[in-house]
Amino acid sequence: MDLHVIWFILIAVLFSGFFFLEGFDYGVGTLLPFLGKNDAERRAIINTIGPVWDANEVWMITAGGAIFAAFPQWYATLFSGFYLALFLMLLALILRGVSFEYRSKKEDLGWRQAWDWAIFFGSFTPALLWGVAIANLIRGVPIDAHMQYTGTFWTLLNPYGLLGGIAAVAIFIMHGANFLNIKLEGELAERARGVANLWWWVAVVAVVLFVYGLFVYTGYTSKGFLAILVPLIAALALLAVRFLEGSARFWSGAVAIILAVVSVFIGLFPNVMPSTLNPDWSLTIYNASASDYTLGVMTVVALIFTPLVLLYQGWTYWVFRGRVRVGEGGY
């Protein structure tokens, strides 16, 4: 296994962690204006992710930095071709971060409701756009012989891309509702459980269609039996969510999300951005990579600092592991 493959795997791990952790953040934020019936309930909902949401976003920043350093041509083509979509995502994330900080600055119900809807927009939009982006990477995008994206923003809004967006929103809402079910108490927790059950049906239908596209567009069946086991286990984990209770259903959903992301990377390998114009023009882990020296230095740095970051984030979740009660202070 060479360094190109190792860094492809590391980026897959980073995105798996990002979609698992930030996934329930997005789901909680999307549900906020609808699940909470009053300001106290909405504050409790926000408090469940208040201590961890910004740390969860670090996984996305780290993944983007890893792509920039390890596969600079992938970064250049992706961020220039998907520029408008990523710009809208960035605006939504900025608005979301500001909303958490400003929501409780005034004792005014209208003020707080406006920021609650800003949190909704800042959570729903990235979830939708990430699903669209991942679906287009699977389907392939128009890349020419000079590794340049030749499409537009509207090229990304094809039926499969929009299906990917719907699948991401549905599974994140389900994931977020399951998270709220184990972090809240009483009626609000039960309400979250009911929402999770409802969105489970939407997630199953959307994900099944999405995975079908993964098999069609990437020739997934040629990857071997062990590779096929990954999406199969993900599907079983998603099905199990409906029949489990408490933390078990949350972790079952987490397994489904993580293995779904792993399946995407298995389907892409060794490509990172397939070209729909000519397969020979696709970006791969070899023609889009940095030098071997750069990859070697990055590997040493990653081996030193990654365990420290994981330990710190694990400690954070341990400290804030308790349930949140309605009526407590906070955001």
C-alpha positions as CSV (number, residue, x, y, z in Angstrom):
1,M,0.0,0.0,0.0
2,D,1.6,3.3,-1.1
3,L,1.1,6.8,0.4
4,H,-1.4,7.7,-2.3
5,V,-3.7,4.9,-1.1
6,I,-3.0,5.7,2.6
7,W,-4.1,9.3,2.2
8,F,-7.2,8.4,0.2
9,I,-8.1,6.1,3.1
10,L,-7.4,8.9,5.7
11,I,-9.6,11.3,3.8
12,A,-12.3,8.7,3.7
13,V,-12.0,8.3,7.5
14,L,-12.2,12.1,8.0
15,F,-15.3,12.4,5.9
16,S,-16.9,9.4,7.6
17,G,-16.3,11.1,11.0
18,F,-17.6,14.4,9.7
19,F,-20.8,13.0,8.3
20,F,-21.4,10.9,11.5
21,L,-20.8,13.8,13.9
22,E,-21.9,16.8,11.9
23,G,-24.8,14.8,10.6
24,F,-26.7,14.8,13.8
25,D,-25.8,18.5,14.2
26,Y,-27.4,19.3,10.9
27,G,-30.4,17.1,11.8
28,V,-30.9,18.9,15.2
29,G,-30.6,22.3,13.6
30,T,-33.1,21.4,10.8
31,L,-35.6,20.1,13.3
32,L,-35.2,23.1,15.7
33,P,-38.2,25.3,14.6
34,F,-40.5,22.4,14.2
35,L,-39.7,20.1,17.2
36,G,-39.6,22.7,19.9
37,K,-43.0,24.1,20.7
38,N,-41.7,27.0,22.8
39,D,-38.5,28.9,23.5
40,A,-37.6,26.8,26.5
41,E,-37.8,23.6,24.4
42,R,-35.9,25.1,21.5
43,R,-33.2,26.2,23.9
44,A,-32.9,22.7,25.3
45,I,-32.6,21.3,21.7
46,I,-29.8,23.7,20.9
47,N,-28.1,22.9,24.2
48,T,-27.7,19.3,23.2
49,I,-25.2,20.3,20.5
50,G,-24.0,23.6,21.9
51,P,-20.7,22.2,23.4
52,V,-19.8,20.1,20.4
53,W,-21.1,21.6,17.1
54,D,-18.0,23.7,16.4
55,A,-15.6,20.8,17.1
56,N,-17.6,18.6,14.8
57,E,-17.1,21.1,11.9
58,V,-13.3,20.7,12.4
59,W,-13.6,17.3,10.7
60,M,-14.7,19.1,7.5
61,I,-12.0,21.6,7.7
62,T,-9.4,18.9,8.3
63,A,-10.7,16.8,5.4
64,G,-10.5,19.9,3.1
65,G,-7.0,20.6,4.3
66,A,-6.0,17.0,3.7
67,I,-7.3,17.1,0.1
68,F,-5.5,20.4,-0.5
69,A,-2.2,19.0,0.8
70,A,-2.3,15.4,-0.5
71,F,-4.3,15.8,-3.7
72,P,-4.0,19.5,-4.8
73,Q,-5.4,19.0,-8.3
74,W,-8.5,17.3,-6.8
75,Y,-8.8,20.3,-4.5
76,A,-8.4,22.8,-7.4
77,T,-10.9,21.1,-9.7
78,L,-13.4,20.4,-6.9
79,F,-13.4,23.9,-5.4
80,S,-13.4,25.7,-8.7
81,G,-16.0,23.5,-10.3
82,F,-18.3,23.4,-7.3
83,Y,-17.5,27.0,-6.3
84,L,-21.1,28.4,-6.1
85,A,-22.4,25.4,-4.2
86,L,-19.5,25.5,-1.7
87,F,-19.9,29.3,-1.4
88,L,-23.6,28.9,-0.5
89,M,-22.6,26.2,2.0
90,L,-20.0,28.5,3.5
91,L,-22.5,31.4,3.9
92,A,-25.0,29.0,5.5
93,L,-22.4,27.7,8.0
94,I,-21.3,31.3,8.9
95,L,-25.0,32.2,9.5
96,R,-25.4,29.1,11.6
97,G,-22.4,29.9,13.8
98,V,-23.5,33.4,14.3
99,S,-27.0,32.3,15.2
100,F,-25.8,30.1,18.0
101,E,-24.0,33.1,19.5
102,Y,-26.6,35.8,19.0
103,R,-29.8,33.9,19.7
104,S,-30.0,34.6,23.4
105,K,-28.5,38.1,23.3
106,K,-32.0,39.7,23.7
107,E,-35.0,38.7,25.8
108,D,-37.3,39.0,22.8
109,L,-39.3,36.1,21.3
110,G,-39.3,37.4,17.8
111,W,-35.5,37.9,17.9
112,R,-35.0,34.3,19.0
113,Q,-37.4,32.9,16.5
114,A,-35.6,34.7,13.7
115,W,-32.3,33.1,14.8
116,D,-33.9,29.7,15.2
117,W,-34.9,29.9,11.5
118,A,-31.4,31.0,10.7
119,I,-30.1,27.9,12.4
120,F,-32.5,25.8,10.3
121,F,-31.3,27.4,7.1
122,G,-27.7,27.0,8.2
123,S,-28.2,23.3,8.9
124,F,-30.5,22.3,6.1
125,T,-28.6,24.0,3.3
126,P,-25.2,22.3,4.0
127,A,-26.9,18.9,4.4
128,L,-28.6,19.3,1.1
129,L,-25.6,20.6,-0.8
130,W,-23.3,17.9,0.7
131,G,-25.7,15.2,-0.6
132,V,-25.7,16.9,-4.0
133,A,-21.9,17.1,-4.1
134,I,-21.3,13.5,-3.1
135,A,-23.9,12.2,-5.6
136,N,-22.2,14.2,-8.4
137,L,-18.8,12.7,-7.5
138,I,-20.4,9.3,-7.9
139,R,-22.2,10.1,-11.1
140,G,-19.2,11.9,-12.6
141,V,-18.9,15.5,-13.7
142,P,-17.7,17.1,-17.0
143,I,-13.9,17.3,-16.7
144,D,-11.7,18.0,-19.7
145,A,-8.2,16.9,-20.6
146,H,-6.7,19.8,-18.7
147,M,-8.4,18.7,-15.4
148,Q,-10.9,21.6,-15.6
149,Y,-14.5,21.4,-14.7
150,T,-16.5,22.5,-17.7
151,G,-20.0,22.5,-16.3
152,T,-22.0,25.0,-14.3
153,F,-23.8,25.1,-11.0
154,W,-27.0,23.9,-12.7
155,T,-25.1,20.9,-14.0
156,L,-24.9,19.6,-10.5
157,L,-28.7,19.8,-10.0
158,N,-29.4,16.7,-12.1
159,P,-31.9,14.1,-10.8
160,Y,-29.3,11.9,-9.2
161,G,-27.7,14.9,-7.6
162,L,-31.0,16.1,-6.1
163,L,-31.7,12.5,-4.9
164,G,-28.4,12.6,-3.1
165,G,-29.4,15.8,-1.5
166,I,-32.8,14.4,-0.3
167,A,-31.1,11.2,1.0
168,A,-28.6,13.3,3.0
169,V,-31.3,15.5,4.5
170,A,-33.5,12.6,5.4
171,I,-30.8,10.5,7.1
172,F,-29.4,13.5,8.9
173,I,-32.8,14.4,10.3
174,M,-33.3,10.9,11.4
175,H,-29.9,10.8,12.9
176,G,-30.4,14.2,14.7
177,A,-33.8,13.0,16.0
178,N,-32.2,9.9,17.4
179,F,-29.5,12.0,19.0
180,L,-32.2,14.2,20.7
181,N,-34.0,11.1,21.9
182,I,-31.0,10.1,24.0
183,K,-30.0,13.6,25.1
184,L,-33.4,15.0,26.1
185,E,-36.0,13.8,28.6
186,G,-39.8,13.4,28.8
187,E,-42.2,14.4,26.2
188,L,-39.6,16.2,24.1
189,A,-37.5,13.1,23.9
190,E,-40.5,11.0,22.9
191,R,-41.5,13.6,20.3
192,A,-38.0,13.3,18.8
193,R,-38.3,9.5,18.7
194,G,-41.6,9.9,16.7
195,V,-39.8,12.2,14.2
196,A,-37.0,9.7,13.8
197,N,-39.5,7.0,13.0
198,L,-41.2,9.1,10.4
199,W,-38.0,10.2,8.7
200,W,-36.6,6.7,8.8
201,W,-39.1,5.8,6.0
202,V,-38.0,8.7,3.9
203,A,-34.3,7.8,4.5
204,V,-34.8,4.2,3.6
205,V,-36.4,5.0,0.2
206,A,-34.0,7.7,-0.7
207,V,-30.9,5.7,0.4
208,V,-32.0,2.6,-1.5
209,L,-32.3,4.7,-4.7
210,F,-29.0,6.4,-4.0
211,V,-27.1,3.1,-3.4
212,Y,-28.6,1.8,-6.7
213,G,-27.0,4.7,-8.5
214,L,-23.7,4.0,-6.7
215,F,-23.7,0.5,-8.1
216,V,-24.7,1.7,-11.6
217,Y,-22.3,4.6,-12.0
218,T,-19.2,3.1,-10.3
219,G,-19.5,-0.5,-11.4
220,Y,-19.4,-1.4,-7.7
221,T,-20.0,-5.1,-8.2
222,S,-16.6,-5.3,-9.8
223,K,-14.9,-4.3,-6.5
224,G,-15.2,-7.7,-5.0
225,F,-17.3,-9.5,-2.4
226,L,-15.7,-7.8,0.6
227,A,-16.5,-4.4,-0.9
228,I,-20.1,-5.4,-1.5
229,L,-20.4,-6.3,2.2
230,V,-19.9,-2.7,3.2
231,P,-23.1,-1.2,1.8
232,L,-24.9,-4.4,2.7
233,I,-24.0,-3.9,6.4
234,A,-24.8,-0.2,6.1
235,A,-28.3,-1.1,4.8
236,L,-28.8,-3.6,7.6
237,A,-27.8,-1.0,10.2
238,L,-30.2,1.5,8.7
239,L,-33.0,-1.1,8.8
240,A,-32.2,-2.0,12.4
241,V,-32.7,1.7,13.5
242,R,-36.5,1.2,13.2
243,F,-36.5,-1.7,15.7
244,L,-33.9,-0.6,18.3
245,E,-34.4,1.7,21.3
246,G,-32.4,4.4,23.0
247,S,-28.7,4.7,22.3
248,A,-28.7,1.5,20.3
249,R,-30.8,3.1,17.5
250,F,-28.5,6.1,17.5
251,W,-25.4,4.1,17.1
252,S,-27.0,1.9,14.5
253,G,-27.8,5.0,12.4
254,A,-24.2,6.1,13.0
255,V,-22.9,2.8,11.6
256,A,-25.1,3.2,8.6
257,I,-23.8,6.7,7.8
258,I,-20.1,5.8,8.3
259,L,-20.3,2.7,6.1
260,A,-22.3,4.6,3.5
261,V,-19.5,7.1,3.2
262,V,-16.9,4.3,3.1
263,S,-19.0,2.7,0.3
264,V,-18.8,5.9,-1.7
265,F,-15.0,6.0,-1.4
266,I,-14.7,2.3,-2.3
267,G,-16.9,2.9,-5.4
268,L,-14.7,5.9,-6.5
269,F,-11.3,4.3,-5.9
270,P,-8.9,4.9,-7.5
271,N,-10.8,7.9,-8.9
272,V,-11.4,11.0,-6.9
273,M,-13.4,12.9,-9.6
274,P,-14.6,10.7,-12.5
275,S,-15.0,12.5,-15.8
276,T,-18.2,12.1,-17.8
277,L,-16.5,13.4,-21.0
278,N,-13.8,10.8,-21.1
279,P,-12.9,8.2,-18.5
280,D,-9.2,8.9,-19.3
281,W,-9.6,12.5,-18.1
282,S,-10.8,11.4,-14.6
283,L,-8.8,12.6,-11.6
284,T,-7.2,9.8,-9.7
285,I,-5.2,9.4,-6.5
286,Y,-2.1,9.4,-8.7
287,N,-2.5,12.1,-11.3
288,A,-4.1,14.5,-8.8
289,S,-1.6,13.9,-5.9
290,A,1.2,15.9,-4.3
291,S,4.8,14.7,-4.4
292,D,5.9,11.6,-2.5
293,Y,8.0,13.8,-0.2
294,T,4.9,15.9,0.7
295,L,2.8,12.8,1.4
296,G,5.6,11.4,3.6
297,V,5.9,14.5,5.7
298,M,2.2,14.8,6.1
299,T,2.0,11.2,7.2
300,V,4.4,11.8,10.1
301,V,2.5,14.9,11.2
302,A,-0.8,13.0,11.0
303,L,0.5,10.1,13.1
304,I,1.6,12.6,15.9
305,F,-1.3,14.9,16.1
306,T,-4.4,12.9,15.0
307,P,-4.5,10.8,18.2
308,L,-4.2,13.9,20.4
309,V,-7.1,15.6,18.6
310,L,-9.2,12.4,18.9
311,L,-8.5,12.1,22.6
312,Y,-9.5,15.8,23.2
313,Q,-12.7,15.4,21.3
314,G,-13.5,12.2,23.0
315,W,-12.9,13.9,26.4
316,T,-15.3,16.7,25.4
317,Y,-18.1,14.3,24.6
318,W,-17.5,12.5,27.9
319,V,-17.7,15.7,29.9
320,F,-21.0,16.7,28.2
321,R,-22.5,13.2,28.1
322,G,-25.4,13.9,30.4
323,R,-29.0,14.6,29.4
324,V,-30.3,18.1,28.8
325,R,-33.4,19.4,30.7
326,V,-35.9,21.8,29.5
327,G,-35.6,25.1,31.4
328,E,-31.9,25.1,31.8
329,G,-29.8,28.1,30.7
330,G,-27.6,28.1,27.6
331,Y,-28.0,29.2,24.0
